[in-house]
Amino acid sequence: MPQTQNAPLVLASSSRFRQALLDRLHLPYQCYSPDIDETPLPDESPKALVHRLALSKANAVAERFPNHCIIGSDQIALFEGDILGKPHTAERARANLARFSGQRVTFLTGLALLDTRHQRHQLHIEPFDVVFRTLSEREIERYVAIEQPLDSAGSFRMEGLGIALFERLEGRDPNALIGLPLIALCDMLRQAGMNPLGDA
């Protein structure tokens, strides 16, 4: 669905992947990219981090959209006690995938819906587990070279060739892996009076 100026729904993201997911709900919306510092705070828990970043993204554009519902979302990967964000370099992406080979990785996707009309917000964290196949060094190198997943938490894109990395996926909503948990978002939108299927 094309973005619509002055639509009551705003996606606080420049991610084309999140936009493609939101398009599936057939609701008019507009995008505006937030500018926030995503650095974890000292001793911040993984859940607190994704909560804070999702809401911070929505809050960062709230002044520009005073009569809107603003969607903010952020994602991290958890493995062996480490919080893993975007790899940013091919070397780090390859190193991450080598660590993940044959292992389970947990993803947490924070979702916020900020209603600036009534100064209310809803927050949700969607967990999702990925079990990786045992990957050869050559498979890892080929994957990173083809898909360049440098801006993706976990160093893969599930909606692309990344699906070939996995043994299985475990969770309620696989859309969360791409960056926007649509099942939870639909529930939030209904509570804000924006049912994707129209009035009940």
Backbone bond lengths (Angstrom), bond angles and torsions (degrees), N, CA, C in turn:
res aa  C-N    CA-C-N  psi(-1)  N-CA   C-N-CA  omega(-1)  CA-C   N-CA-C  phi
1 M - - - 1.461 - - 1.522 108.55 -
2 P 1.342 118.14 131.48 1.454 119.16 178.88 1.523 111.26 -64.64
3 Q 1.334 114.49 146.19 1.451 118.65 175.88 1.522 109.61 -68.38
4 T 1.324 115.74 146.73 1.454 121.63 -174.53 1.520 110.27 -122.99
5 Q 1.326 116.53 122.84 1.460 119.47 175.82 1.530 109.71 -59.97
6 N 1.330 115.21 139.59 1.467 123.03 177.98 1.524 113.81 68.64
7 A 1.359 116.90 15.00 1.461 119.00 173.52 1.523 108.63 -65.50
8 P 1.345 116.88 148.57 1.466 119.01 -177.25 1.528 113.76 -73.04
9 L 1.335 117.39 -10.69 1.460 121.75 -178.40 1.527 109.01 -108.74
10 V 1.340 115.62 133.47 1.465 121.67 -178.52 1.521 109.00 -126.62
11 L 1.327 116.94 133.24 1.454 122.53 173.07 1.517 107.67 -100.82
12 A 1.329 116.25 114.00 1.464 120.85 -178.84 1.529 109.00 -84.30
13 S 1.322 114.72 71.16 1.459 120.74 -176.52 1.520 109.63 -166.44
14 S 1.323 115.36 149.47 1.467 120.19 172.70 1.533 110.68 -105.25
15 S 1.338 116.90 5.61 1.466 121.53 -176.71 1.526 111.28 -69.56
16 R 1.305 116.10 123.53 1.472 119.55 178.02 1.521 110.67 -69.18
17 F 1.333 116.98 -24.38 1.465 120.42 179.12 1.523 110.45 -72.35
18 R 1.331 117.03 -42.67 1.464 119.11 176.55 1.525 110.57 -66.54
19 Q 1.308 117.46 -36.97 1.460 120.34 177.70 1.521 110.91 -62.33
20 A 1.325 116.56 -42.53 1.472 120.08 179.82 1.530 110.94 -63.36
21 L 1.334 116.87 -36.89 1.461 119.60 176.94 1.528 111.06 -67.46
22 L 1.321 116.55 -46.30 1.464 119.62 -179.10 1.524 111.80 -63.89
23 D 1.322 117.57 -32.23 1.466 121.31 176.27 1.525 111.86 -55.26
24 R 1.326 116.53 -30.75 1.467 120.48 -175.93 1.529 112.49 -65.85
25 L 1.335 117.73 -18.87 1.466 120.23 -178.56 1.527 112.85 -86.52
26 H 1.338 116.95 -6.03 1.468 121.67 176.16 1.532 112.49 56.49
27 L 1.323 116.09 37.14 1.461 121.27 173.69 1.534 108.54 -110.71
28 P 1.320 117.94 137.05 1.464 119.05 176.10 1.526 109.99 -65.96
29 Y 1.321 116.73 138.83 1.457 120.54 179.33 1.514 109.06 -154.23
30 Q 1.311 114.79 168.79 1.454 120.99 172.59 1.520 108.68 -131.17
31 C 1.324 116.62 158.55 1.462 122.37 -178.77 1.519 110.51 -111.89
32 Y 1.310 113.73 146.00 1.466 119.35 171.69 1.520 106.52 -149.80
33 S 1.313 116.44 126.97 1.459 120.65 -173.82 1.528 111.02 -83.30
34 P 1.328 118.04 124.22 1.461 120.11 178.42 1.524 110.74 -80.31
35 D 1.298 116.25 155.24 1.461 121.64 177.11 1.519 107.22 -119.62
36 I 1.335 117.07 96.99 1.462 120.80 -178.38 1.527 109.75 -131.73
37 D 1.316 115.89 159.63 1.461 123.03 174.59 1.528 107.74 -87.66
38 E 1.331 116.59 119.92 1.459 120.66 -176.33 1.529 112.63 -95.35
39 T 1.320 118.29 11.53 1.457 121.59 -179.65 1.527 110.73 -67.00
40 P 1.334 118.17 129.38 1.475 119.41 176.80 1.525 111.23 -62.08
41 L 1.329 116.08 146.54 1.456 121.56 175.41 1.529 110.10 -79.70
42 P 1.329 118.78 157.23 1.469 120.35 178.28 1.529 111.03 -56.73
43 D 1.328 115.40 131.06 1.472 123.01 177.79 1.529 113.68 61.17
44 E 1.325 117.70 20.10 1.467 120.81 179.03 1.523 109.84 -76.99
45 S 1.324 116.66 130.49 1.465 120.39 179.33 1.519 110.09 -73.00
46 P 1.339 117.24 157.46 1.476 119.56 178.80 1.524 112.92 -56.41
47 K 1.342 117.21 -43.30 1.469 119.50 -179.45 1.525 111.17 -65.96
48 A 1.335 116.32 -41.79 1.464 119.44 178.22 1.522 110.86 -63.10
49 L 1.322 117.24 -36.43 1.465 121.60 -179.86 1.521 111.54 -63.79
50 V 1.341 117.89 -50.70 1.469 118.78 -177.48 1.526 111.69 -70.09
51 H 1.339 116.53 -32.42 1.467 119.68 173.20 1.524 110.04 -59.37
52 R 1.332 115.48 -51.15 1.462 120.54 -175.46 1.526 111.57 -63.88
53 L 1.333 116.87 -43.88 1.461 119.05 -176.39 1.529 111.75 -69.17
54 A 1.335 117.43 -39.04 1.464 119.75 178.95 1.527 110.23 -62.43
55 L 1.334 116.28 -46.00 1.464 119.51 -179.32 1.531 111.08 -70.97
56 S 1.328 116.95 -35.55 1.470 120.15 178.61 1.525 111.39 -62.91
57 K 1.328 117.18 -37.41 1.464 120.01 178.28 1.529 110.48 -63.96
58 A 1.327 116.08 -43.29 1.470 119.13 178.24 1.525 110.73 -65.94
59 N 1.331 116.65 -44.57 1.465 120.18 -179.11 1.523 112.47 -64.38
60 A 1.337 116.43 -29.64 1.460 120.27 -176.88 1.526 113.07 -65.02
61 V 1.333 117.16 -22.13 1.465 120.24 -179.53 1.530 112.10 -113.37
62 A 1.335 116.51 4.24 1.475 120.57 -173.57 1.523 112.32 -62.67
63 E 1.319 117.97 -38.52 1.460 119.91 -177.66 1.527 111.27 -63.71
64 R 1.330 115.75 -32.15 1.471 120.41 -179.43 1.538 111.37 -75.79
65 F 1.340 116.48 -23.50 1.472 120.71 -175.97 1.534 109.25 -127.43
66 P 1.351 118.27 80.43 1.461 121.48 -172.34 1.525 115.31 -79.86
67 N 1.328 117.77 -8.27 1.470 120.45 -178.77 1.525 110.47 -132.23
68 H 1.318 115.11 51.56 1.459 120.97 -170.99 1.525 111.68 -139.68
69 C 1.329 114.71 167.37 1.461 122.62 166.30 1.526 106.81 -107.19
70 I 1.327 115.94 121.12 1.463 121.82 -172.46 1.525 109.45 -111.74
71 I 1.326 115.74 127.99 1.466 122.43 179.67 1.519 109.04 -97.32
72 G 1.333 115.68 125.37 1.457 121.74 171.77 1.514 109.27 -121.78
73 S 1.336 116.97 141.75 1.460 119.85 -179.01 1.522 109.75 -148.58
74 D 1.320 115.73 145.31 1.457 120.74 176.06 1.517 109.02 -149.76
75 Q 1.341 115.49 155.68 1.458 119.65 -173.19 1.515 110.81 -139.77
76 I 1.336 115.26 142.91 1.454 121.44 171.62 1.520 109.24 -132.88
77 A 1.323 115.90 159.28 1.455 122.43 171.86 1.523 108.21 -109.57
78 L 1.326 116.06 142.80 1.458 122.04 178.45 1.513 109.39 -118.76
79 F 1.345 115.90 127.97 1.463 119.46 178.95 1.520 108.94 -151.29
80 E 1.327 115.27 122.66 1.468 122.37 178.34 1.526 111.67 51.56
81 G 1.321 115.50 40.88 1.459 120.47 177.17 1.518 115.00 83.48
82 D 1.335 117.84 -5.59 1.462 121.33 -179.17 1.522 110.61 -94.68
83 I 1.329 115.99 139.99 1.460 122.07 171.33 1.520 107.79 -92.35
84 L 1.323 116.72 121.58 1.455 121.41 -176.00 1.526 109.60 -116.11
85 G 1.307 116.27 121.48 1.450 121.08 175.55 1.519 110.33 -98.99
86 K 1.306 117.14 -143.80 1.460 121.79 179.56 1.529 109.70 -73.87
87 P 1.337 117.75 137.09 1.467 119.05 -176.61 1.530 114.03 -72.34
88 H 1.321 117.77 -33.06 1.468 124.93 177.28 1.535 114.39 69.98
89 T 1.330 118.64 -26.43 1.464 120.67 177.14 1.530 109.84 -128.69
90 A 1.336 115.94 152.02 1.464 120.40 178.89 1.528 110.39 -64.01
91 E 1.315 117.12 -36.57 1.463 120.65 179.63 1.523 111.42 -60.95
92 R 1.340 116.45 -44.38 1.463 119.89 179.67 1.528 111.04 -69.66
93 A 1.338 117.13 -36.32 1.469 120.07 177.06 1.526 110.72 -61.48
94 R 1.330 116.96 -44.46 1.471 120.28 178.64 1.525 110.91 -63.81
95 A 1.327 116.60 -39.88 1.467 120.17 179.69 1.527 110.82 -65.17
96 N 1.326 117.23 -41.31 1.464 120.36 177.83 1.519 110.95 -60.82
97 L 1.321 117.00 -48.51 1.465 120.25 -177.30 1.524 111.69 -65.55
98 A 1.320 117.00 -32.57 1.466 119.77 175.89 1.536 110.18 -65.51
99 R 1.324 117.27 -38.46 1.479 121.08 176.53 1.527 110.66 -66.56
100 F 1.337 116.85 -37.45 1.462 121.42 -174.84 1.529 113.04 -76.84
101 S 1.324 117.86 -16.49 1.462 121.80 -174.31 1.529 111.46 -52.67
102 G 1.342 115.81 121.32 1.453 121.71 179.02 1.518 114.82 73.81
103 Q 1.328 117.92 10.05 1.456 122.22 -172.95 1.537 111.63 -118.60
104 R 1.341 113.95 167.51 1.461 121.76 175.39 1.524 109.05 -99.09
105 V 1.332 116.45 132.78 1.462 122.35 177.29 1.528 107.79 -122.90
106 T 1.315 116.11 133.92 1.471 121.66 179.31 1.522 109.50 -100.48
107 F 1.308 115.62 133.21 1.460 121.71 176.36 1.523 108.84 -112.15
108 L 1.314 115.56 137.15 1.459 122.27 174.26 1.524 107.98 -117.56
109 T 1.319 116.36 123.14 1.458 121.00 177.26 1.516 108.46 -113.55
110 G 1.324 115.53 116.56 1.457 120.88 176.85 1.517 110.13 -85.87
111 L 1.331 116.25 137.17 1.456 121.95 -179.33 1.514 109.07 -131.17
112 A 1.320 116.45 130.40 1.466 121.77 177.21 1.521 109.24 -127.87
113 L 1.327 116.21 140.42 1.451 121.71 170.66 1.527 107.00 -124.62
114 L 1.315 115.30 110.53 1.460 122.48 -177.82 1.523 108.96 -101.78
115 D 1.329 115.74 119.24 1.470 121.76 179.13 1.527 107.29 -99.46
116 T 1.331 116.24 99.63 1.476 119.54 -177.24 1.528 111.83 -76.69
117 R 1.326 117.49 -10.23 1.465 120.22 176.04 1.518 110.48 -68.43
118 H 1.341 115.87 -36.13 1.464 120.85 -175.00 1.527 112.42 -121.95
119 Q 1.334 116.69 7.83 1.469 121.54 179.96 1.534 111.61 54.00
120 R 1.341 114.40 48.42 1.459 120.47 177.44 1.523 108.99 -127.46
121 H 1.317 115.07 155.56 1.464 117.67 174.75 1.531 110.07 -142.58
122 Q 1.330 114.31 155.66 1.457 122.73 173.83 1.523 107.55 -120.62
123 L 1.334 116.13 144.45 1.464 121.60 -179.91 1.523 110.07 -131.16
124 H 1.327 115.60 145.78 1.463 120.70 179.89 1.528 108.39 -152.40
125 I 1.326 115.61 145.89 1.471 121.00 171.44 1.522 108.06 -119.02
126 E 1.312 116.31 126.55 1.470 122.02 179.49 1.534 109.08 -107.52
127 P 1.352 117.35 112.02 1.465 119.44 176.22 1.526 110.98 -84.74
128 F 1.302 115.32 150.55 1.468 119.61 176.85 1.523 107.64 -154.86
129 D 1.335 116.43 133.47 1.461 121.23 179.96 1.523 110.82 -107.19
130 V 1.316 114.10 142.19 1.462 121.97 176.68 1.522 108.07 -123.62
131 V 1.331 117.58 129.13 1.462 121.68 174.56 1.524 107.46 -106.92
132 F 1.334 115.02 117.47 1.456 120.67 -177.00 1.522 111.41 -83.37
133 R 1.310 116.52 144.79 1.458 122.21 167.69 1.529 108.90 -63.66
134 T 1.331 116.63 163.52 1.462 119.83 168.59 1.520 107.42 -73.82
135 L 1.324 116.09 116.50 1.455 121.92 -171.37 1.516 111.24 -105.06
136 S 1.322 116.51 136.90 1.461 120.31 174.75 1.528 109.63 -81.51
137 E 1.306 115.77 159.99 1.465 120.25 178.19 1.529 110.54 -59.83
138 R 1.316 115.67 -37.81 1.471 119.47 -179.46 1.529 111.10 -66.86
139 E 1.338 117.01 -40.66 1.468 120.29 177.93 1.534 110.66 -61.37
140 I 1.328 115.52 -43.16 1.461 119.92 -179.87 1.524 110.72 -63.10
141 E 1.322 116.61 -46.28 1.467 120.52 179.95 1.517 111.18 -61.78
142 R 1.317 116.16 -43.18 1.473 120.18 -179.32 1.529 110.50 -65.15
143 Y 1.340 116.68 -43.44 1.454 119.23 -179.60 1.526 111.57 -60.79
144 V 1.319 116.91 -50.23 1.464 120.16 -177.14 1.522 110.71 -63.96
145 A 1.328 117.32 -37.51 1.467 120.68 179.47 1.522 111.34 -65.43
146 I 1.331 117.36 -39.21 1.468 120.72 -176.91 1.530 111.11 -75.80
147 E 1.332 117.01 -48.04 1.462 119.49 -169.05 1.532 114.21 -98.63
148 Q 1.324 116.99 -19.78 1.473 120.18 178.60 1.535 111.79 48.26
149 P 1.342 117.62 61.50 1.472 120.35 -174.40 1.532 112.16 -83.75
150 L 1.314 117.08 50.97 1.461 121.34 -170.82 1.523 112.92 -78.40
151 D 1.348 116.64 -18.17 1.464 119.94 -178.87 1.524 111.34 -110.10
152 S 1.343 116.46 23.38 1.463 121.19 -177.32 1.521 110.24 -120.53
153 A 1.338 116.64 125.51 1.464 120.39 175.03 1.522 108.86 -57.76
154 G 1.329 117.06 131.35 1.453 120.51 -178.52 1.506 113.76 92.17
155 S 1.329 117.64 -8.03 1.473 122.32 175.16 1.521 113.99 67.57
156 F 1.344 116.62 32.82 1.457 119.59 174.59 1.519 109.17 -153.77
157 R 1.330 114.92 164.29 1.460 121.68 173.75 1.521 108.09 -121.79
158 M 1.325 114.91 107.41 1.460 120.01 -176.25 1.514 111.82 -63.61
159 E 1.345 116.90 -30.20 1.459 119.88 -177.78 1.527 112.28 -77.66
160 G 1.332 117.12 -4.59 1.457 121.41 179.98 1.522 110.73 -119.06
161 L 1.331 115.44 -138.76 1.463 121.21 -177.97 1.523 112.01 -67.12
162 G 1.337 116.95 -16.41 1.463 120.39 179.84 1.514 113.95 -55.06
163 I 1.326 118.11 -24.39 1.460 120.89 179.83 1.533 111.01 -59.34
164 A 1.337 117.62 -25.34 1.464 121.81 -179.16 1.530 112.72 -74.70
165 L 1.339 117.16 -7.40 1.460 121.33 -179.35 1.526 112.50 -84.68
166 F 1.330 117.70 -14.12 1.460 120.28 -164.34 1.527 113.74 -103.88
167 E 1.325 113.80 149.42 1.456 121.24 168.25 1.514 110.27 -88.58
168 R 1.354 115.38 -42.23 1.461 119.48 176.51 1.526 109.77 -163.08
169 L 1.337 114.22 162.25 1.458 123.08 177.96 1.522 107.82 -119.53
170 E 1.332 117.41 139.59 1.460 120.85 -177.10 1.528 109.55 -134.59
171 G 1.326 115.76 115.21 1.454 119.33 178.02 1.511 111.43 165.46
172 R 1.325 115.51 174.15 1.463 121.11 -175.74 1.517 112.51 -76.96
173 D 1.325 116.83 -39.80 1.463 119.92 -169.81 1.528 110.50 -138.04
174 P 1.341 118.19 101.27 1.468 119.98 -179.41 1.525 113.82 -63.37
175 N 1.342 117.19 -17.39 1.466 119.29 175.65 1.532 111.40 -61.44
176 A 1.329 116.36 -25.88 1.463 119.89 179.02 1.525 110.78 -59.67
177 L 1.323 117.42 -34.87 1.463 120.77 179.91 1.525 111.72 -63.84
178 I 1.323 116.60 -29.32 1.462 120.62 179.99 1.528 109.94 -83.29
179 G 1.336 117.16 -16.97 1.449 118.98 172.68 1.516 116.71 126.86
180 L 1.349 117.33 -1.95 1.469 118.27 -179.20 1.525 108.57 -148.30
181 P 1.356 118.55 104.87 1.461 120.77 -179.89 1.521 111.41 -72.97
182 L 1.306 116.33 100.98 1.462 120.68 -170.41 1.522 113.55 -71.78
183 I 1.334 117.95 -31.97 1.465 118.79 179.83 1.525 109.54 -63.04
184 A 1.332 116.55 -48.11 1.466 120.61 178.13 1.519 111.11 -64.95
185 L 1.336 116.85 -39.22 1.459 119.85 -179.76 1.521 111.15 -63.39
186 C 1.315 117.71 -41.75 1.470 120.33 178.28 1.520 111.27 -59.85
187 D 1.334 116.33 -40.29 1.464 119.86 178.38 1.535 110.30 -64.11
188 M 1.318 116.68 -43.51 1.464 120.65 178.31 1.526 111.53 -61.97
189 L 1.317 116.15 -43.43 1.463 120.44 -178.83 1.528 110.79 -64.00
190 R 1.333 116.71 -40.28 1.469 119.44 177.51 1.522 110.27 -60.94
191 Q 1.337 116.23 -42.27 1.465 119.19 179.26 1.527 112.13 -65.34
192 A 1.334 116.67 -25.52 1.469 121.50 178.44 1.537 111.71 -91.66
193 G 1.345 117.16 5.70 1.443 121.20 177.53 1.513 114.64 82.82
194 M 1.357 116.72 24.15 1.470 120.30 -178.08 1.534 109.05 -127.40
195 N 1.306 117.23 66.82 1.456 122.63 -178.32 1.529 110.27 -70.35
196 P 1.366 118.75 119.34 1.463 119.90 178.21 1.516 114.26 -58.00
197 L 1.353 117.05 -23.61 1.466 121.22 179.81 1.519 112.76 -98.80
198 G 1.316 116.21 11.57 1.451 119.06 179.98 1.518 111.60 85.49
199 D 1.312 116.72 -172.74 1.463 121.11 -177.90 1.526 110.62 -65.04
200 A 1.322 115.25 139.83 1.470 120.55 179.99 1.520 110.13 -70.98
